[in-house]
Each structure stands twice: as structure tokens, then as C-alpha cells.
Amino acid sequence: MEEYITIALRTLIFYILILGIFRLMGKREIGELSILDLVVFVMIGELAVVAIERPKVKVFHAILPMVLLMFIQILMALVSLKSKKFRDFVDGKPSIIINKGKIDEEVMRKQRYNFDDLMTQLREKDVRSITDVEFAILESSGSLSVLKKQQNEQHPSGGDITIPLIIDGVIEEENLKTIHKTNFWLRQELKKRGYRDLKKISFCSYENGEFFIDMKDE
């Protein structure tokens, strides 16, 4: 009987502890978990299960690595906020699979993403035909964001999506290639608008011939 009480108490303790840890690590939807998030969550869950199933294991011996993992995760999140390269390494980058109604097979090959995957995710978005799609973006979480053609009727040319060209002061060269522009073109356009130091730009996007520019907080 005593053993069952111990297991019940440990279950309650670790439930509260894990709830607190996940709250401290920040709110993320399940579909938005990065590889790092997933690894940490699985490890914390396994540590809790072992501690509950084995009453002889001291509670502190299970709590210590769980708390340590929490601090590691928070530290990695802070590094991710400061470093675009680290963020791309951990979370990956979104990829445009369908660009203005045309499938980019080269991007699909790079992402090891096949047509079965594409059709499955399009059906999940209630899209019956690829011909209905103006843009489809494979997000870093693995989900597919879809913009249908009829949603762009306000733009005679079919419209565009917001393309980030600068993030945290770093030029997104791949995105420039997507819109068939060059590094030199971007710098010249920004100079015309009075932006000479690109490192001071927090975010710069381009859509339908218009720039959106947000400067870093001074």
C-alpha cells in the first residue's frame, strides 16, 4: 500500500514540476516544436517516467537533470533570439514549394519532400488541385502554408507574398534569388530610401514592389 501511495505522490509532484518547466520554457504549439524542443521534452518525460516507476530512485536525482534541461533549453532559446545562424541551424528555414503557381522541384529535392507529401498536405488545407495554389510554403515546423489564387484577386498581376530580405541585419541571399533580385539591387534600393547601414535593420521585406523596413531598437 505504501508503494502505491509513493507512486501517486511522485506522479503528482512530477506533473506539477513538468507543468512548471514547460510554462517557464515558453508557449509553443505542438506543431511548432523545433528539434531541440522535441528532444528536451522527450528527455524530461522519460526522466519523470523512470522516477515514478522506480520508487527507490531518489526524487532529487530525477529533478536535478530535469531542471538542468530546462535551463539549457532557456539558454538555447536566448542564443536563438540573438543569432540568426543558430536559429536556422536548430529550427531550419521555410521553403517556397509553389511559387506563383509553379512547383519548385529543386527545393522539394533539397527538403526531401515528395509529391505525395505535397498532395497530402494540400488536401489537409482543403485544396483540391495544385492549379488553385498561388503559393505554398513548407514551414520550418513541417506544416504547409497555402495561399490560394482567388485570395489575390485584388492584385491584377496575381499578387505576391511577403519575402523577408533582411533579418537581424543579415541579407537573405536565397530569398533575393527567389524574386530574381541581387544583393547590389537591394543595397541601392535601400540607399534611395535613406538606409545605408543594413546591420541596423531588424527586418526588411518586399511585397508587390513595396518595402517594409523595421529598424533595430536603439
C-alpha positions, 0 to 999 in steps of 0.5 A: 500500500505504501508503494502505491501511495509513493507512486501517486505522490511522485506522479503528482509532484512530477506533473506539477514540476513538468507543468512548471518547466514547460510554462517557464520554457515558453508557449509553443504549439505542438506543431511548432516544436523545433528539434531541440524542443522535441528532444528536451521534452522527450528527455524530461518525460522519460526522466519523470517516467523512470522516477515514478516507476522506480520508487527507490530512485531518489526524487532529487536525482530525477529533478536535478537533470530535469531542471538542468534541461530546462535551463539549457533549453532557456539558454538555447532559446536566448542564443536563438533570439540573438543569432540568426545562424543558430536559429536556422541551424536548430529550427531550419528555414521555410521553403517556397514549394509553389511559387506563383503557381509553379512547383519548385522541384529543386527545393522539394529535392533539397527538403526531401519532400515528395509529391505525395507529401505535397498532395497530402498536405494540400488536401489537409488545407482543403485544396483540391488541385495544385492549379488553385495554389498561388503559393505554398510554403513548407514551414520550418515546423513541417506544416504547409502554408497555402495561399490560394489564387482567388485570395489575390484577386485584388492584385491584377498581376496575381499578387505576391507574398511577403519575402523577408530580405533582411533579418537581424541585419543579415541579407537573405541571399536565397530569398533575393534569388527567389524574386530574381533580385541581387544583393547590389539591387537591394543595397541601392534600393535601400540607399534611395530610401535613406538606409545605408547601414543594413546591420541596423535593420531588424527586418526588411521585406518586399511585397508587390514592389513595396518595402517594409523596413523595421529598424533595430531598437536603439 
